[in-house]
Amino acid sequence: MSTVLHLGAGATWPGEIALRVNHGIFAFFVSQFRKEIILVAGTNGKTTTSLMITQVLEKHGFSVVHNSSGANLLNGVVSACIQRSSWNGTLRADYGVFEVDENSLPVVISIIKHKESVKGFTLVLLNLFRDQLDRYGEVDVIAEKWEKSLREQRAQHKKKSNSRNKKIIQIIANADDPLIAHLASIASISTPDIKAFYFGLNDRALFQQRMDHATDSIFCPSCGSRLAYEGMYYSHIGVWHCLSCGAKRPVPDIDAWQSPLPGLYNQYNTLAAVAALRSVGVSDSHIQNALTDFAPAFGRQEEFLMDGKRLKLFLSKNPAGFNASLQTVLNMKPITLLLVLNDRIPDGRDVSWIWDVDFEVLGNKKIEIIVSGDRAYDLAVRIKYAIQFQNFTVETDLKKAISHVLQTVKNGETVYILATYSAMLAVRKVITGKKIV
């Protein structure tokens, strides 16, 4: 019904209706998990990281409630609980693993921390990049909301310092993201009930040669001075320190793990998942065994076979994500690219962010490029500025674009599709004939 009436994804409606009837229903659910609630937040990587955590826990014999549809607002999280509960709302599950939208995170944290019967709480903070400027604004807006949420946690600790039911909140934070590391450090230093653990890379060979156009948080979150970097892995993610106040990147508790998926950003997703799993007591050997056959979530390096050709789909919804996808694809040969840009509600109406994507890396390379989507011509203008002397094709009709790109590659070769969120769903529907709801 929601699809017919264009009311949004069907995965969120059970939770939306339940919240309207009983706004405290999520608090009712969270108190029932037998072991731990794990929240995964950040601009990029939430779906992959939460899926890794879920798969390992399930293979370890635990029952897990997970919002696998990717519906990560509060109504989507509640919907996931409803789908696993009995007729009277009883949940029989060990863990709740939920990816949470950046803007919804403070609300979800508040509900969990006020429920004393929650057994354990782990918060995984991946990164903060520019994303959907018309909806959220710049990264500092999100960071301020998260910091306010942590300040409220400190205030609650003071009120309940004598409580016998104090919860330890474990924060798994990206040491290489200055804003994330700063937030975790503030929380853990000022509140005894919060413990911070850090993940990050220590491979200098992976430092990029130049700064991305999309670099965001290059100023010290403590004093506002410009940060110095020993090296950057991508965007503002790297080994950083402040020459003015002395703030610096924390030493990671984990800095190496073989990722089951290609791409630098997936190394971070894997490190975050492993750190979270370690924090709840899963052994390294079990994590390693469980991740050997990890299958990516829909649209996240998902592979399809069509007419004897492979299609590999990369969700690329903001400058940092798009740049990371391009860097991964550029290591492949031969390269045929289908780039799809939409401006629907899940994507954000403002597509000016495409000017911060480093399409210049495509210049002087033998690459077949096809551009499609609702804003195909906007993307075409951006690419034309980046690779002035190369030809590419614009086809606004997605079905025709996919048909065209399949005709340009040989059997056994791969088409790499980089698409925004709604475009990714549309591509999957064309390829599989099925729709994700």
TORBA-864534 format. One record per residue (C-alpha): residue number from 0; residue in three letters; chain; x, y, z. Coordinates in Angstrom, 1 decimal, always signed. Layout:
REM residues N
  nr rest kette   east  north     up
 NUM  ala     A      X      Y      Z
...
REM end
This chain:
REM residues 437
  nr rest kette   east  north     up
   0  met     A   +0.0   +0.0   +0.0
   1  ser     A   +2.8   +2.4   +0.9
   2  thr     A   +4.4   +1.8   -2.5
   3  val     A   +1.1   +2.4   -4.4
   4  leu     A   +0.4   +5.6   -2.6
   5  his     A   +4.1   +6.7   -2.7
   6  leu     A   +4.2   +7.0   +1.1
   7  gly     A   +7.7   +5.7   +1.5
   8  ala     A   +9.4   +2.3   +2.2
   9  gly     A   +7.1   -0.3   +3.5
  10  ala     A   +9.7   -1.5   +6.0
  11  thr     A   +9.1   +1.6   +8.2
  12  trp     A   +5.3   +1.6   +8.4
  13  pro     A   +4.9   -1.0  +11.2
  14  gly     A   +7.2   +1.1  +13.4
  15  glu     A   +5.6   +4.4  +12.4
  16  ile     A   +2.2   +3.2  +13.3
  17  ala     A   +3.4   +1.7  +16.6
  18  leu     A   +5.2   +4.9  +17.6
  19  arg     A   +2.0   +6.9  +17.0
  20  val     A   +0.0   +4.6  +19.1
  21  asn     A   +2.7   +4.2  +21.8
  22  his     A   +5.7   +6.5  +21.7
  23  gly     A   +7.4   +4.5  +24.4
  24  ile     A   +7.4   +1.2  +22.4
  25  phe     A  +11.1   +1.2  +21.6
  26  ala     A  +11.9   +1.5  +25.4
  27  phe     A   +9.6   -1.5  +25.9
  28  phe     A  +11.6   -3.5  +23.3
  29  val     A  +15.1   -2.5  +24.4
  30  ser     A  +14.6   -3.8  +27.9
  31  gln     A  +14.0   -7.4  +26.5
  32  phe     A  +17.4   -8.1  +24.9
  33  arg     A  +19.2  -10.7  +26.9
  34  lys     A  +22.7   -9.5  +26.2
  35  glu     A  +23.6   -6.3  +24.4
  36  ile     A  +22.3   -3.5  +22.2
  37  ile     A  +24.8   -2.4  +19.5
  38  leu     A  +24.2   +0.8  +17.6
  39  val     A  +26.2   +1.6  +14.4
  40  ala     A  +26.2   +5.2  +13.3
  41  gly     A  +28.1   +7.3  +10.8
  42  thr     A  +27.7   +8.8   +7.3
  43  asn     A  +29.2   +5.9   +5.4
  44  gly     A  +29.4   +2.2   +6.2
  45  lys     A  +26.6   +1.6   +8.6
  46  thr     A  +24.8   -1.1   +6.6
  47  thr     A  +28.0   -3.1   +5.9
  48  thr     A  +29.4   -2.9   +9.4
  49  ser     A  +26.1   -3.8  +11.2
  50  leu     A  +25.6   -6.7   +8.8
  51  met     A  +29.1   -8.0   +9.6
  52  ile     A  +28.4   -7.8  +13.3
  53  thr     A  +25.1   -9.5  +12.9
  54  gln     A  +26.4  -12.3  +10.7
  55  val     A  +29.3  -13.1  +13.1
  56  leu     A  +26.9  -13.2  +16.2
  57  glu     A  +24.4  -15.4  +14.4
  58  lys     A  +27.1  -17.8  +13.3
  59  his     A  +28.2  -17.9  +17.0
  60  gly     A  +24.7  -19.2  +17.9
  61  phe     A  +23.1  -16.0  +19.1
  62  ser     A  +19.7  -14.7  +18.1
  63  val     A  +19.9  -11.1  +16.7
  64  val     A  +17.4   -8.5  +15.8
  65  his     A  +18.8   -6.4  +12.9
  66  asn     A  +17.2   -3.7  +10.7
  67  ser     A  +18.6   -5.4   +7.6
  68  ser     A  +16.4   -3.4   +5.3
  69  gly     A  +18.5   -0.4   +5.9
  70  ala     A  +15.6   +1.5   +7.4
  71  asn     A  +17.6   +3.4  +10.1
  72  leu     A  +15.3   +6.1  +11.5
  73  leu     A  +13.6   +5.2  +14.8
  74  asn     A  +10.5   +3.9  +12.9
  75  gly     A  +12.7   +1.5  +11.0
  76  val     A  +14.4   +0.2  +14.1
  77  val     A  +11.1   -0.3  +15.8
  78  ser     A   +9.8   -2.1  +12.7
  79  ala     A  +12.7   -4.6  +12.9
  80  cys     A  +11.7   -5.3  +16.6
  81  ile     A   +8.1   -5.7  +15.7
  82  gln     A   +8.9   -8.2  +12.9
  83  arg     A  +10.8  -10.4  +15.5
  84  ser     A   +8.3  -10.1  +18.3
  85  ser     A   +5.3  -12.3  +19.3
  86  trp     A   +1.7  -11.1  +19.1
  87  asn     A   +2.0   -9.5  +22.6
  88  gly     A   +5.4   -7.8  +21.9
  89  thr     A   +7.6  -10.3  +23.5
  90  leu     A  +11.2  -10.4  +22.0
  91  arg     A  +13.3  -13.5  +22.5
  92  ala     A  +16.7  -12.3  +21.3
  93  asp     A  +20.2  -12.0  +22.6
  94  tyr     A  +21.3   -8.9  +20.7
  95  gly     A  +19.9   -5.9  +19.0
  96  val     A  +22.2   -4.7  +16.2
  97  phe     A  +20.8   -1.5  +14.6
  98  glu     A  +22.3   +0.9  +12.1
  99  val     A  +21.0   +4.3  +13.1
 100  asp     A  +20.6   +7.5  +11.0
 101  glu     A  +23.0  +10.3  +12.1
 102  asn     A  +20.1  +12.6  +13.0
 103  ser     A  +18.2  +10.0  +14.9
 104  leu     A  +21.1   +8.8  +17.0
 105  pro     A  +20.7  +11.2  +19.9
 106  val     A  +17.0  +10.1  +20.3
 107  val     A  +17.8   +6.4  +20.2
 108  ile     A  +20.7   +6.9  +22.7
 109  ser     A  +18.4   +8.8  +25.1
 110  ile     A  +15.8   +6.0  +25.1
 111  ile     A  +18.4   +3.3  +25.7
 112  lys     A  +20.3   +5.1  +28.4
 113  his     A  +17.2   +5.9  +30.4
 114  lys     A  +16.1   +2.2  +30.5
 115  glu     A  +17.9   +0.7  +33.5
 116  ser     A  +17.0   -2.8  +32.5
 117  val     A  +19.2   -2.7  +29.4
 118  lys     A  +21.9   -5.3  +29.9
 119  gly     A  +24.6   -3.7  +27.8
 120  phe     A  +25.1   -0.9  +25.3
 121  thr     A  +27.8   -0.6  +22.6
 122  leu     A  +27.9   +2.4  +20.3
 123  val     A  +30.0   +2.2  +17.1
 124  leu     A  +30.9   +5.6  +15.6
 125  leu     A  +32.3   +5.2  +12.0
 126  asn     A  +32.8   +8.6  +10.5
 127  leu     A  +31.2  +12.0   +9.6
 128  phe     A  +31.1  +13.3   +6.1
 129  arg     A  +29.0  +15.8   +4.2
 130  asp     A  +25.7  +14.1   +3.2
 131  gln     A  +22.4  +15.5   +2.1
 132  leu     A  +23.2  +19.1   +2.8
 133  asp     A  +19.5  +20.2   +2.4
 134  arg     A  +18.6  +17.8   +5.2
 135  tyr     A  +21.4  +17.8   +7.7
 136  gly     A  +23.8  +20.6   +6.8
 137  glu     A  +27.5  +20.3   +7.3
 138  val     A  +29.2  +17.7   +9.5
 139  asp     A  +29.6  +20.1  +12.4
 140  val     A  +25.8  +20.2  +12.8
 141  ile     A  +25.7  +16.5  +13.4
 142  ala     A  +28.8  +16.5  +15.6
 143  glu     A  +27.1  +19.2  +17.8
 144  lys     A  +24.0  +17.0  +18.2
 145  trp     A  +26.1  +13.9  +19.1
 146  glu     A  +28.2  +15.9  +21.6
 147  lys     A  +25.0  +17.3  +23.2
 148  ser     A  +23.8  +13.7  +23.6
 149  leu     A  +27.0  +12.7  +25.3
 150  arg     A  +26.8  +15.8  +27.6
 151  glu     A  +23.3  +14.6  +28.6
 152  gln     A  +24.8  +11.2  +29.4
 153  arg     A  +27.3  +12.9  +31.7
 154  ala     A  +24.5  +14.8  +33.5
 155  gln     A  +22.6  +11.5  +34.0
 156  his     A  +25.7   +9.9  +35.4
 157  lys     A  +25.9  +12.6  +38.1
 158  lys     A  +22.3  +12.0  +39.1
 159  lys     A  +22.7   +8.2  +39.3
 160  ser     A  +26.2   +8.0  +40.6
 161  asn     A  +24.9   +5.9  +43.5
 162  ser     A  +22.7   +3.6  +41.5
 163  arg     A  +23.4   -0.1  +41.6
 164  asn     A  +22.3   -0.5  +38.0
 165  lys     A  +24.8   +1.7  +36.3
 166  lys     A  +25.3   +0.7  +32.7
 167  ile     A  +28.8   +0.7  +31.0
 168  ile     A  +28.5   +2.3  +27.6
 169  gln     A  +31.2   +1.1  +25.2
 170  ile     A  +32.1   +3.5  +22.4
 171  ile     A  +33.9   +2.0  +19.4
 172  ala     A  +35.3   +5.0  +17.6
 173  asn     A  +37.3   +5.8  +14.5
 174  ala     A  +40.6   +7.2  +15.7
 175  asp     A  +41.4   +8.5  +12.2
 176  asp     A  +38.4  +10.8  +12.1
 177  pro     A  +39.2  +13.8  +14.2
 178  leu     A  +35.5  +14.6  +15.1
 179  ile     A  +34.7  +11.1  +16.0
 180  ala     A  +37.8  +10.6  +18.1
 181  his     A  +37.2  +13.9  +19.9
 182  leu     A  +33.7  +13.0  +20.8
 183  ala     A  +34.7   +9.6  +22.2
 184  ser     A  +37.6  +11.1  +24.1
 185  ile     A  +35.4  +13.7  +25.7
 186  ala     A  +32.8  +11.2  +26.7
 187  ser     A  +35.2   +8.6  +28.2
 188  ile     A  +37.3  +11.1  +30.1
 189  ser     A  +34.4  +13.0  +31.7
 190  thr     A  +32.1  +10.0  +32.4
 191  pro     A  +33.3   +6.9  +34.2
 192  asp     A  +30.4   +4.9  +32.8
 193  ile     A  +31.7   +5.4  +29.2
 194  lys     A  +34.6   +3.4  +27.9
 195  ala     A  +36.2   +4.3  +24.6
 196  phe     A  +38.0   +1.8  +22.3
 197  tyr     A  +39.5   +3.0  +19.0
 198  phe     A  +40.0   +1.5  +15.5
 199  gly     A  +42.1   +2.9  +12.7
 200  leu     A  +44.7   +2.1  +10.1
 201  asn     A  +48.5   +2.1  +10.6
 202  asp     A  +49.6   +1.4   +7.0
 203  arg     A  +51.5   +4.4   +5.7
 204  ala     A  +51.7   +2.8   +2.2
 205  leu     A  +48.0   +3.5   +1.9
 206  phe     A  +48.4   +7.3   +2.4
 207  gln     A  +47.0   +9.2   -0.6
 208  gln     A  +49.2  +11.5   -2.6
 209  arg     A  +46.9  +14.5   -2.5
 210  met     A  +44.0  +15.8   -0.5
 211  asp     A  +40.5  +15.0   -1.7
 212  his     A  +38.2  +17.9   -2.9
 213  ala     A  +35.7  +16.4   -0.4
 214  thr     A  +37.9  +16.8   +2.7
 215  asp     A  +35.7  +17.9   +5.5
 216  ser     A  +37.0  +18.0   +9.1
 217  ile     A  +40.5  +19.5   +8.7
 218  phe     A  +40.2  +21.8  +11.8
 219  cys     A  +40.9  +20.8  +15.3
 220  pro     A  +37.7  +19.9  +17.1
 221  ser     A  +39.2  +21.1  +20.4
 222  cys     A  +40.6  +24.5  +19.5
 223  gly     A  +39.6  +25.2  +15.9
 224  ser     A  +43.1  +25.4  +14.5
 225  arg     A  +44.0  +23.8  +11.2
 226  leu     A  +45.1  +20.2  +11.8
 227  ala     A  +48.4  +18.8  +10.6
 228  tyr     A  +48.4  +15.3   +9.0
 229  glu     A  +51.2  +12.8   +8.9
 230  gly     A  +49.1  +11.3   +6.0
 231  met     A  +45.5  +10.9   +4.9
 232  tyr     A  +43.9   +7.7   +3.9
 233  tyr     A  +40.9   +9.4   +2.2
 234  ser     A  +39.0  +12.6   +2.7
 235  his     A  +39.9  +13.9   +6.3
 236  ile     A  +40.5  +10.4   +7.6
 237  gly     A  +44.1   +9.8   +8.6
 238  val     A  +46.9  +10.3  +11.1
 239  trp     A  +46.3  +13.7  +12.5
 240  his     A  +47.4  +16.1  +15.3
 241  cys     A  +47.0  +19.7  +16.3
 242  leu     A  +50.1  +21.9  +16.5
 243  ser     A  +48.2  +24.5  +18.6
 244  cys     A  +46.6  +22.6  +21.5
 245  gly     A  +48.4  +19.2  +21.3
 246  ala     A  +45.3  +17.2  +20.5
 247  lys     A  +46.2  +14.1  +18.5
 248  arg     A  +44.8  +10.9  +17.0
 249  pro     A  +44.4   +8.2  +19.7
 250  val     A  +46.4   +5.0  +19.4
 251  pro     A  +44.1   +2.5  +17.8
 252  asp     A  +43.2   -0.6  +19.9
 253  ile     A  +42.9   -2.5  +16.5
 254  asp     A  +44.7   -1.4  +13.3
 255  ala     A  +44.8   -4.4  +11.1
 256  trp     A  +42.4   -7.1   +9.9
 257  gln     A  +41.9   -8.8   +6.6
 258  ser     A  +38.7   -7.4   +5.1
 259  pro     A  +36.4   -9.8   +3.1
 260  leu     A  +35.5   -6.9   +0.8
 261  pro     A  +37.8   -4.8   -1.4
 262  gly     A  +38.2   -1.0   -0.9
 263  leu     A  +39.9   +1.1   +1.8
 264  tyr     A  +36.6   +2.1   +3.3
 265  asn     A  +35.7   -1.6   +3.8
 266  gln     A  +38.9   -2.0   +5.8
 267  tyr     A  +37.5   +0.6   +8.2
 268  asn     A  +34.1   -1.1   +8.3
 269  thr     A  +35.8   -4.4   +9.1
 270  leu     A  +37.9   -2.9  +11.8
 271  ala     A  +34.9   -1.3  +13.4
 272  ala     A  +32.9   -4.6  +13.3
 273  val     A  +35.8   -6.6  +14.8
 274  ala     A  +36.3   -4.1  +17.6
 275  ala     A  +32.6   -4.2  +18.4
 276  leu     A  +32.6   -8.0  +18.4
 277  arg     A  +35.6   -8.2  +20.6
 278  ser     A  +34.0   -5.8  +23.1
 279  val     A  +31.1   -8.2  +23.6
 280  gly     A  +33.4  -11.2  +24.0
 281  val     A  +33.6  -12.9  +20.6
 282  ser     A  +37.0  -14.5  +20.0
 283  asp     A  +39.2  -13.5  +17.1
 284  ser     A  +39.2  -17.0  +15.7
 285  his     A  +35.4  -17.1  +15.5
 286  ile     A  +35.3  -13.6  +13.9
 287  gln     A  +37.8  -14.7  +11.3
 288  asn     A  +35.9  -17.9  +10.5
 289  ala     A  +32.5  -16.2  +10.3
 290  leu     A  +33.7  -13.4   +8.0
 291  thr     A  +35.4  -15.7   +5.4
 292  asp     A  +32.2  -16.0   +3.4
 293  phe     A  +30.7  -12.6   +4.2
 294  ala     A  +28.2  -11.5   +1.5
 295  pro     A  +27.8   -7.7   +1.1
 296  ala     A  +24.5   -6.0   +1.8
 297  phe     A  +22.3   -4.9   -1.1
 298  gly     A  +23.9   -2.2   -3.2
 299  arg     A  +27.3   -2.4   -1.4
 300  gln     A  +29.6   -4.0   -3.9
 301  glu     A  +26.8   -6.4   -4.7
 302  glu     A  +27.4   -8.5   -7.8
 303  phe     A  +24.9   -9.6  -10.5
 304  leu     A  +25.2  -11.7  -13.7
 305  met     A  +23.2  -10.5  -16.7
 306  asp     A  +23.5  -11.6  -20.3
 307  gly     A  +26.9  -13.2  -19.5
 308  lys     A  +28.3  -10.0  -18.0
 309  arg     A  +28.9   -9.0  -14.4
 310  leu     A  +27.5   -5.9  -12.9
 311  lys     A  +28.9   -4.7   -9.6
 312  leu     A  +26.9   -2.1   -7.7
 313  phe     A  +28.5   +0.6   -5.5
 314  leu     A  +26.3   +2.8   -3.3
 315  ser     A  +27.9   +6.2   -3.8
 316  lys     A  +25.8   +8.8   -2.0
 317  asn     A  +28.1  +11.6   -1.0
 318  pro     A  +31.6  +13.0   -2.0
 319  ala     A  +33.6  +10.8   +0.4
 320  gly     A  +31.7   +7.7   -0.6
 321  phe     A  +31.9   +8.5   -4.3
 322  asn     A  +35.6   +9.1   -4.2
 323  ala     A  +36.2   +5.8   -2.3
 324  ser     A  +34.1   +3.9   -4.9
 325  leu     A  +36.1   +5.5   -7.7
 326  gln     A  +39.4   +4.6   -6.1
 327  thr     A  +38.3   +1.0   -5.7
 328  val     A  +37.1   +0.8   -9.3
 329  leu     A  +40.2   +2.4  -10.8
 330  asn     A  +42.2   -0.6   -9.6
 331  met     A  +40.2   -2.9  -11.9
 332  lys     A  +40.7   -3.5  -15.6
 333  pro     A  +39.0   -3.0  -18.1
 334  ile     A  +36.8   -0.3  -16.7
 335  thr     A  +33.3   +0.4  -17.8
 336  leu     A  +31.4   +2.8  -15.6
 337  leu     A  +27.6   +3.5  -15.3
 338  leu     A  +27.1   +6.6  -13.0
 339  val     A  +23.6   +7.2  -11.9
 340  leu     A  +22.5  +10.4  -10.0
 341  asn     A  +19.1  +11.0   -8.5
 342  asp     A  +17.8  +13.8   -6.3
 343  arg     A  +14.9  +12.1   -4.6
 344  ile     A  +14.2  +12.3   -0.9
 345  pro     A  +16.5   +9.5   +0.2
 346  asp     A  +19.3  +11.1   -1.9
 347  gly     A  +18.8  +14.7   -0.9
 348  arg     A  +17.5  +17.4   -3.3
 349  asp     A  +20.7  +19.3   -3.4
 350  val     A  +23.2  +17.7   -5.8
 351  ser     A  +25.8  +20.4   -5.7
 352  trp     A  +28.0  +17.9   -3.8
 353  ile     A  +29.0  +16.3   -7.1
 354  trp     A  +31.4  +19.2   -7.6
 355  asp     A  +33.4  +17.9   -4.6
 356  val     A  +33.8  +14.4   -6.2
 357  asp     A  +37.2  +13.9   -7.7
 358  phe     A  +36.1  +12.9  -11.2
 359  glu     A  +39.4  +14.3  -12.4
 360  val     A  +40.9  +10.9  -11.5
 361  leu     A  +39.1   +9.5  -14.6
 362  gly     A  +41.1  +11.7  -17.0
 363  asn     A  +43.5  +10.2  -19.4
 364  lys     A  +42.3   +6.7  -18.8
 365  lys     A  +40.7   +4.3  -21.2
 366  ile     A  +37.3   +4.1  -19.6
 367  glu     A  +33.8   +3.7  -21.0
 368  ile     A  +31.5   +6.1  -19.1
 369  ile     A  +27.7   +6.2  -19.3
 370  val     A  +25.7   +8.7  -17.2
 371  ser     A  +22.1   +8.3  -16.2
 372  gly     A  +19.5   +9.2  -13.5
 373  asp     A  +17.1  +12.0  -12.8
 374  arg     A  +20.0  +14.5  -12.7
 375  ala     A  +22.0  +12.9  -15.5
 376  tyr     A  +22.7  +16.2  -17.2
 377  asp     A  +24.0  +17.9  -14.0
 378  leu     A  +26.4  +15.0  -13.6
 379  ala     A  +27.4  +15.2  -17.2
 380  val     A  +28.3  +18.8  -16.9
 381  arg     A  +30.5  +18.0  -13.8
 382  ile     A  +32.2  +15.2  -15.7
 383  lys     A  +32.8  +17.3  -18.8
 384  tyr     A  +34.7  +19.8  -16.7
 385  ala     A  +36.7  +17.0  -15.1
 386  ile     A  +37.6  +15.1  -18.3
 387  gln     A  +37.3  +17.6  -21.1
 388  phe     A  +38.9  +15.6  -23.9
 389  gln     A  +37.1  +12.3  -23.3
 390  asn     A  +33.7  +11.3  -24.7
 391  phe     A  +31.0   +9.7  -22.6
 392  thr     A  +27.3   +8.8  -23.1
 393  val     A  +24.3  +10.4  -21.4
 394  glu     A  +21.1   +8.2  -21.3
 395  thr     A  +18.4   +9.4  -18.9
 396  asp     A  +16.3   +6.3  -19.3
 397  leu     A  +17.9   +3.8  -16.8
 398  lys     A  +16.7   +0.7  -18.5
 399  lys     A  +18.2   +1.9  -21.8
 400  ala     A  +21.4   +2.9  -20.0
 401  ile     A  +21.8   -0.5  -18.5
 402  ser     A  +21.1   -2.1  -21.9
 403  his     A  +23.6   +0.1  -23.6
 404  val     A  +26.3   -0.6  -21.1
 405  leu     A  +25.8   -4.3  -21.4
 406  gln     A  +26.4   -4.0  -25.1
 407  thr     A  +29.7   -2.3  -24.6
 408  val     A  +31.4   -5.0  -22.6
 409  lys     A  +32.4   -8.6  -23.5
 410  asn     A  +31.2  -11.7  -21.9
 411  gly     A  +33.0  -12.2  -18.5
 412  glu     A  +33.8   -8.5  -18.1
 413  thr     A  +32.4   -6.3  -15.4
 414  val     A  +30.3   -3.2  -15.4
 415  tyr     A  +30.8   -1.0  -12.4
 416  ile     A  +27.7   +1.0  -11.4
 417  leu     A  +28.1   +3.9   -9.0
 418  ala     A  +24.7   +5.2   -7.8
 419  thr     A  +23.0   +7.3   -5.2
 420  tyr     A  +20.6   +5.6   -2.8
 421  ser     A  +17.3   +5.7   -4.8
 422  ala     A  +19.2   +5.2   -8.0
 423  met     A  +20.8   +2.1   -6.5
 424  leu     A  +17.4   +0.7   -5.6
 425  ala     A  +16.2   +1.5   -9.2
 426  val     A  +19.2   -0.3  -10.7
 427  arg     A  +18.5   -3.4   -8.6
 428  lys     A  +14.9   -3.4   -9.7
 429  val     A  +15.9   -3.3  -13.3
 430  ile     A  +18.4   -6.1  -12.9
 431  thr     A  +16.5   -8.4  -10.6
 432  gly     A  +12.9   -7.4  -11.2
 433  lys     A  +12.5   -7.1   -7.5
 434  lys     A  +12.2   -4.1   -5.2
 435  ile     A  +13.7   -3.5   -1.8
 436  val     A  +11.1   -2.2   +0.7
REM end
